[in-house]
Amino acid sequence: MTRHCRVVVHGTVQGVGFRYSAREAAREAGIGGWVRNRRDGTVEAELHGPDAAMDRMLAWLAEGPATAAVSRIEVTEAPAASAPGFDLLPTA
């Protein structure tokens, strides 16, 4: 089954390569969607993919790359809205 969700990642997650690392992790997991910085200092992602892959990606987002310090993530189930692939979007 395919899941779709929106995730907001809090902590030290900008200026540490979080988005680029997230894109690589998503591609390796077979996850589609996008990731972007937000003006409030968080990182936002929209993800879609198989349940097991989504569980792995959400666990990765809760940790982030070694250069980040994730304090928490907010996960909201969402309707499908992304095209295939995984993109970096401009800051929102």
C-alpha positions in Angstrom: 0.0 0.0 0.0 1.2 3.5 -0.8 1.2 6.3 1.9 1.3 10.0 1.4 2.3 12.4 4.1 3.7 15.9 4.9 6.5 16.2 7.4 7.9 19.2 9.2 11.3 18.7 10.8 12.4 20.9 13.7 15.8 21.6 15.2 19.1 22.5 13.6 18.1 21.4 10.1 19.1 24.3 7.8 22.6 25.0 6.6 23.7 21.5 7.4 23.0 19.7 4.1 19.7 18.3 5.4 17.7 18.7 2.2 20.4 17.1 0.0 20.8 14.2 2.4 17.1 13.8 2.5 16.8 13.7 -1.3 19.5 11.0 -1.4 17.8 9.0 1.4 14.5 9.2 -0.4 15.9 8.1 -3.7 17.6 5.2 -2.1 14.4 4.2 -0.3 12.2 4.6 -3.5 10.3 7.5 -2.0 8.8 10.3 -4.2 8.0 13.8 -3.2 9.9 17.0 -2.4 11.8 18.8 0.4 12.3 22.5 1.1 13.5 24.9 3.8 10.9 27.1 5.4 11.4 30.6 6.6 10.8 29.6 10.2 14.0 27.5 10.2 12.3 24.1 9.8 12.5 21.7 6.8 9.2 20.6 5.2 8.8 17.4 3.0 6.0 15.8 1.1 6.6 12.1 0.7 4.8 9.2 -1.0 5.8 5.6 -1.3 5.2 2.0 0.0 4.5 1.6 3.7 7.9 -0.1 4.6 9.9 2.5 2.6 7.9 5.3 4.2 8.6 3.9 7.7 12.4 3.9 6.9 12.2 7.5 5.5 10.4 8.8 8.5 12.9 7.2 10.8 15.7 8.8 8.8 14.0 12.2 9.0 13.7 11.9 12.8 17.6 11.5 12.9 18.7 13.4 9.8 22.4 13.6 8.7 25.2 13.7 11.2 25.5 17.5 10.8 21.9 18.1 11.9 20.2 18.0 15.3 16.6 17.1 14.9 14.5 17.9 17.9 11.2 16.6 16.6 9.1 15.8 13.5 5.5 16.4 12.8 3.9 13.9 10.4 0.5 14.6 8.8 -1.1 12.1 6.4 -2.0 13.9 3.2 -3.6 13.2 -0.2 -1.3 12.4 -3.1 -0.1 15.6 -4.7 3.5 15.0 -5.9 4.7 13.7 -9.2 7.2 10.8 -9.4 10.8 11.5 -8.3 12.1 13.6 -5.5 12.9 17.3 -5.8 14.4 20.2 -3.9 12.0 23.1 -3.8 12.7 26.8 -3.1 12.3 28.1 0.4 8.7 28.7 1.3 
